[in-house]
Amino acid sequence: MYQKELEVSYNPGIHARPATIISQKASSYNSDIILKKEEAQADLKSLLGVLSLGVRAGEKIIIKAEGNDAKEAVEEIADLINFGLEKAINKKLIDKNNSKKEIAQQIDDEMKSEKQYNVESEELLDLIGKQVKNKIEAIKELVDIK
């Protein structure tokens, strides 16, 4: 296992677009990768899981990976979060309509896949559910999904 703690410098934090970029990057590795914020954690390859953490600028997170490419995965994702998000997002904005549709589709696919998330308490589950529901509704409005 390999892990790294960092402070999120990207302002406003890890919202839909950066979460998409980060989860896509994480999916390119064989290792299991977890993003941890305080006591909550999520599979970094899951857009819905990353969004559920609600990571904001200035907050500390831990990226943990286990597998044959764990160190490479953690270091490259940490570099992306620290130094590459703005550039990656600006590149994605060139085709922003497709990006919104991709985000909505990825969330829809994850909800259908019945993934289980490690949640410590009912209260945390309710909070995450409300945050995710609000983010999904905002994304659906952006792409005019009825």
C-alpha positions as CSV (number, residue, x, y, z in Angstrom):
1,M,0.0,0.0,0.0
2,Y,1.1,3.5,-0.8
3,Q,-0.5,6.8,0.4
4,K,0.0,10.5,0.3
5,E,-1.6,13.3,2.1
6,L,-2.1,16.7,0.4
7,E,-4.0,19.9,0.7
8,V,-6.3,20.7,-2.3
9,S,-5.1,23.9,-3.8
10,Y,-7.5,24.0,-6.8
11,N,-10.2,26.6,-6.1
12,P,-13.2,25.9,-5.7
13,G,-12.3,22.3,-5.0
14,I,-13.2,19.0,-6.5
15,H,-16.6,19.6,-8.1
16,A,-18.1,17.8,-11.1
17,R,-15.5,18.6,-13.8
18,P,-12.3,18.0,-11.8
19,A,-13.9,14.9,-10.2
20,T,-14.5,13.5,-13.7
21,I,-10.9,14.2,-14.7
22,I,-9.5,12.6,-11.5
23,S,-11.7,9.5,-11.6
24,Q,-10.9,9.0,-15.3
25,K,-7.2,9.2,-14.4
26,A,-7.6,6.8,-11.5
27,S,-9.4,4.3,-13.8
28,S,-6.2,4.1,-15.9
29,Y,-4.4,2.2,-13.1
30,N,-4.7,-1.4,-12.0
31,S,-4.5,-0.6,-8.3
32,D,-7.4,0.0,-6.0
33,I,-7.4,3.7,-5.2
34,I,-9.2,5.4,-2.3
35,L,-9.7,9.1,-1.7
36,K,-10.1,9.9,2.0
37,K,-11.4,13.2,3.5
38,E,-11.6,13.2,7.3
39,E,-13.4,10.0,8.2
40,A,-15.2,9.5,4.9
41,Q,-13.7,7.8,1.9
42,A,-14.6,6.8,-1.6
43,D,-13.3,4.7,-4.5
44,L,-11.3,7.2,-6.6
45,K,-12.4,5.5,-9.8
46,S,-16.0,6.3,-9.0
47,L,-17.2,9.8,-10.0
48,L,-20.2,9.5,-7.7
49,G,-18.0,8.5,-4.8
50,V,-15.6,11.4,-5.4
51,L,-18.5,13.9,-5.6
52,S,-20.0,12.5,-2.4
53,L,-17.0,13.7,-0.4
54,G,-17.5,17.3,-1.3
55,V,-13.8,18.2,-1.2
56,R,-13.2,22.0,-1.2
57,A,-10.1,24.1,-1.7
58,G,-7.8,24.1,1.4
59,E,-9.1,20.8,2.7
60,K,-6.7,17.9,3.4
61,I,-7.2,14.6,1.6
62,I,-5.3,11.3,1.5
63,I,-4.9,9.2,-1.6
64,K,-4.3,5.6,-0.9
65,A,-3.6,2.8,-3.4
66,E,-2.9,-0.9,-3.2
67,G,-1.7,-2.9,-6.2
68,N,1.2,-3.3,-8.6
69,D,1.2,0.4,-9.7
70,A,0.1,2.0,-6.4
71,K,3.0,4.4,-6.0
72,E,2.8,5.6,-9.6
73,A,-1.0,6.0,-9.3
74,V,-0.8,8.0,-6.1
75,E,2.0,10.3,-7.2
76,E,0.5,11.1,-10.6
77,I,-3.0,11.7,-9.2
78,A,-1.6,13.9,-6.5
79,D,0.4,15.9,-9.1
80,L,-2.8,16.2,-11.2
81,I,-4.7,17.5,-8.2
82,N,-1.9,19.9,-7.1
83,F,-0.7,21.2,-10.5
84,G,-2.8,19.9,-13.4
85,L,-6.5,20.4,-12.8
86,E,-6.8,23.9,-14.1
87,K,-5.0,23.0,-17.4
88,A,-7.0,19.8,-17.8
89,I,-10.3,21.6,-17.1
90,N,-9.5,24.3,-19.6
91,K,-8.8,21.7,-22.2
92,K,-12.1,20.0,-21.4
93,L,-14.0,23.3,-21.7
94,I,-13.3,23.3,-25.5
95,D,-15.9,20.7,-25.8
96,K,-18.0,21.6,-22.7
97,N,-21.3,20.3,-24.0
98,N,-19.9,16.8,-24.4
99,S,-18.3,17.1,-20.9
100,K,-21.6,17.8,-19.3
101,K,-23.2,14.9,-21.1
102,E,-20.3,12.6,-20.1
103,I,-20.6,13.6,-16.5
104,A,-24.4,12.9,-16.5
105,Q,-23.9,9.6,-18.2
106,Q,-21.1,8.5,-15.9
107,I,-23.2,9.3,-12.8
108,D,-26.2,7.5,-14.4
109,D,-24.1,4.4,-15.1
110,E,-22.7,4.3,-11.6
111,M,-26.1,4.6,-10.0
112,K,-27.3,1.6,-12.2
113,S,-24.2,-0.5,-11.3
114,E,-25.3,-0.7,-7.6
115,K,-21.9,0.1,-6.2
116,Q,-21.6,-0.1,-2.4
117,Y,-19.8,2.6,-0.5
118,N,-18.1,2.2,2.9
119,V,-20.2,4.5,5.2
120,E,-19.7,4.6,8.9
121,S,-23.1,5.9,10.0
122,E,-26.7,6.5,8.9
123,E,-26.2,10.3,9.4
124,L,-23.3,10.4,7.1
125,L,-25.2,8.3,4.5
126,D,-28.1,10.8,4.6
127,L,-25.7,13.8,4.2
128,I,-23.9,12.1,1.3
129,G,-27.3,11.2,-0.3
130,K,-28.5,14.8,-0.2
131,Q,-25.3,16.2,-1.6
132,V,-25.2,13.7,-4.4
133,K,-28.9,14.2,-5.3
134,N,-28.3,18.0,-5.4
135,K,-25.3,17.6,-7.7
136,I,-27.1,15.2,-10.0
137,E,-30.0,17.6,-10.3
138,A,-27.7,20.5,-11.1
139,I,-25.9,18.5,-13.8
140,K,-29.2,17.3,-15.3
141,E,-30.3,20.9,-15.5
142,L,-27.1,21.8,-17.3
143,V,-27.7,19.3,-20.0
144,D,-31.5,19.6,-20.1
145,I,-32.2,16.0,-19.1
146,K,-35.9,15.5,-18.3
